[in-house]
Amino acid sequence: MREQEQWNLRDIFENRRAYEKEKQVCEKQLQKIKEKEGTLAQNVENLEKCYVTYENALCSYEKIYSYAMLAYHLDMANPEAIKLYQEAENIGTKFSEMTAFIEPELLEMEEEKVQEYIQNPALQKYKRILGKLLEEKQHTLSKKQEEMLASYSEVFAGAENTFDTFTNTELKFKKIQVNGKEEEITEASYSTFLKSNQLKVRKKAFDSMYNAYQKVENTITQLYLTRVKEATVTAKIRNYQSSLEKAVKEDDGSLLVYEKLLKVVRENLKENQEFMRWKKQLLSMEEMHLYDIYVNPLEEKDNISFEEAKKEVLQGLSILGKEYVQLLRMAFDNQWLDVYPKQNKRSGAYSMGVYGVHPYVLLNFMNTKRDVSTIAHELGHSMHSYYASHSQGILDANYTIMVAEVASTVNEILLAEYQIAKEANKNKKQALLYDLLEMIRTTFFRQTMFTEFEKQVHERIEKGEMLSAQDLNNIYYQLNEDYFGKAVVVDKNIQYEWERIPHFYTPFYVYKYATGISAAITIASNILAQKQGYKEKYIDMLKQGCTKKSIELLKMVDVDLETEEPYKITIQYFKEKMQQLEKIK
């Protein structure tokens, strides 16, 4: 791997000595913040100094945590890297504990006093934060209670950490025979076997996976329900009507967004089923099982170099303008990306913004078309982080998960449309259209199915029901029958699939994939239509960070997630791409 294709962590800290020095700086800043405890109501100066120090401490901590996490993900078997990451997590816990007094102390003040602070010119920079505090007053506990909850933050993460450790290191799957050779099934390799063109391989992998999960269903049920109960209890303690209400409000979303998504998808499940029937015909199968649905009937073998991938991404996203492309080039040329897989490197891909430095992108590039799309996706996150951090202070530069998947998916859609338009080869054009359809299916329909599962489980726990493993299995199996209909044989073993979905341990996370792709398709369609001033409006939205509520940010680009329109646009786009594919002869 060339140096240019690896991260340069020296952009964060030149060496370990600089890292250690920053830890000391962070510690001193946290101590200064703690000294302000009990003084915030006295005068504007105390609050201003507290917030300024908080910002500085946050800048320090973000660098410390990012440096440790990125180093760890480059070699997850390195004892020094593991220790470094654990140390950073401990600093994070201390950060929460040392600053936990701020919100409760402000909320104990008379509302008139807080309003005075909001209007004070010296605190204009923190007007949004103070205003949001007043909105959330009914959900904030006393200072002592907030400190206790902060102290228990690591305990609350216990179910998820146990699940991750158990499923990734201790849960073993029966090996299968592939072309006369024994192959090991892992969580990482499972999807590869499901894409095999050999039906026996797919079925064996499917059975190996879910037979193993069946044996541990009671253990995983207890882990998951512990997490659900923690979410529901915390919501109740914080005076929310439900864990769902707590989750959507913390996302800057609303119950209306959630309800509109589920309503429109439920009313249009026939489109998902029609796609499955069409796929079954392409595969020339009398019956298609759930272990068959990941086979690509139009797969084109490809071997794309990273240099070719870069060129394609730059050309595909050039519609966003010269400045955007220049920023992409800056990322490629300045070691923002760690490109290739290597031993003990974290799998998958992500983008991580580091305030005051630049974003870092983790890839595991394997020379496929899918990898090209992944580059565009992750750089969408990176450009969002870059624009926001260069336009806002650290407290306003972050954006919620509600909008986090929008910029990345806009890039995916724009790249796909560029690839489809320029492709002259009929088979390759079909393959590109199929990939786009499959991406929408798995992000929109599949994630909404997960969304329904979560909603049902949380609601039943909140009603005081005692759920068994079989209850959860039945809920999940019925949803698969509803979503796939008669188009696919819904195998009994699919009832255990919910057990291996890690996102369920972050309650009500998955629906944002579906809302995100709905917003992205609307935005990308408007960009492609070259609506006057729209591209500039979109870039301006990316610069806002969290200065506005997420729903209001998206309204800046004509997307209202509280209406049915973006979800209907997504379904219509899905139908049009199917028609475009079917017309290619």
C-alpha positions, 0 to 999 in steps of 0.5 A: 500500500502506497503511503498516499493511500494510508491515513496520515494520523500526524495531522491530528498529533505529530507523535505520541508525545503530542497526544499525551500533552493534549490529554493534560490540556483536556484534563485541565480544561475539564477541571476549569469547567468543574470549578464553575459548578454552582456559579452559572446563575450568578452572572453572564461572565461565568456562563460564557467562560464555562461554555468557552472552556467547554468548547476548548475541552471538546476540541481536545477530546475530539482529537484524543478520541479520534486519534485513538479510535483511528489507530485502533481500527488500523490494527485491532489486535495491537495491544497498545492500540487497544489500550489507547482506545480504552483510555480514550473511552475512559476520558469520554466518561470523565468528560460526561461526568465533569460536565453533567452539572451544566444543563441541570444547573441552567434548568434550575434557573428561572425561565426569565433569567435564561431568557435574559441570558439568551438575549445577552450579546455576549451569549449570542453564540450559545443562543441555540443551545440555551433555547434548546435547553428550555425546550427540553426542560421537562425531560432533564433531571436534577443535577444529582440525577444527571450525574448518576445517569452519566456515571451509568453510561458505560453500564447502559452500553453493556448489553450492546458490548456483550452482543458484539463480543459474543456474536463476533468472537464466540458464536461459531457457525457450522462449516459448509462444503463449497466445491469439495472444500470446507469453508468457514461461515462468519458474520463477515463472510456470510453475505458472500456465500448468499451471493453464490451462484450455487443454490446449495451453497446459499442454502447451507450458509443460510441454515448454518447461520440461523441454526447457530442463532436458534441455539442461542436465541434465549441468550440474545433475547435477554440481551436485546430485551435488556436494551429495550427495557433500559430505553423504555425506563430511561424514557419514562424517567425523562418524562417521555410518553415512549422510547420512540418519542424520546428517540425521534425528538433527540434526532430532531425528528418527530413522531409524524415522520415515523408514522408517515414513513410506515404508512406510505411503505405499508401502502406500497409493499406491492412494489417490493414484491413486484421487484422480487417477482421480477428477480425470480423470473430473471433467475429462472427459478420456480420458487425463490427463497429468502436465501436466494434474494441476494444473488445478482442475476445481472452481475458483471465481473469487474476489476477496477483500480483505485485510480479508476475509481477516483476518476469515476467518483470525481466525474460522477460528482462534478455536477455538484460544482468546481468547489465540491470537486476540489474538496474531493481532490484534497481528500484523495491527495492528502491521505484522508482515506485508508484504502485497502484491507489488511490484517486486523484492520476494521472491516467495512467503511466509514467517515469520521470528521475531526473538528479542526483537522479534517475528516478521515475515511476508512475503506476496504477497497476490493476493486469492485463497482460497489467499492466505487459507490462506497467511496462516493458515499463516505466522501458525502459524509466527509464533505458534509463534515468539512462544510459544517466544521468550516462554517460553524463552531464545534458546538454547531458543526455536528449534525444529527443522524436524521440528516447524516445519511442524506449527503452520502446517499445523494452522492451514491444516487448522482454517481449511479445516474452518471454511470448509467447514463454513460454506459454503452454496454447493454449488459453493464447498463442493466447491471448498474440499474439493478444495483441501484434498485437493490440499494433502494430496496435494502435501504428503504423497504428492508430498513422500514421492515426493521423499523416496524419490528422495533416499534412493535417490540418497544410498544409491547414492553411498554405495555408491560408484556413479557416477551419470549424468544418465540414472541420476537421470532413470530413478530419478525417472521410475520413482518417478512411474510408481509413485506415479501408476500407470495413473491418469495418463500419465507423460510422458517429460519428467517425468524432468527434474523433479528438476532444478528442486527446490531442496530437494534441495540441503538433504539430507533436508529434504522428508520433514518436510513429509510428517511435518509434515502427518501430525502436523498432521492428527492435532492438528487433528482432536483440536482440532476434536473438542474433546478436554478439555484438548487445546487447552491441551496443544497451546499448551503444546507450542508454548511448549517451543521445543527444550527437548525432542527433537522426537519427544518434543514431539509425544508431548505432543500424542499424536503418535508419528511412530515409529509408523505411526499418524499416517500412517494417520490422514492417509490415512484423513482424505484418504479421508474428505474424498474421500467428503465431496466425492463426496456433495455433489450 
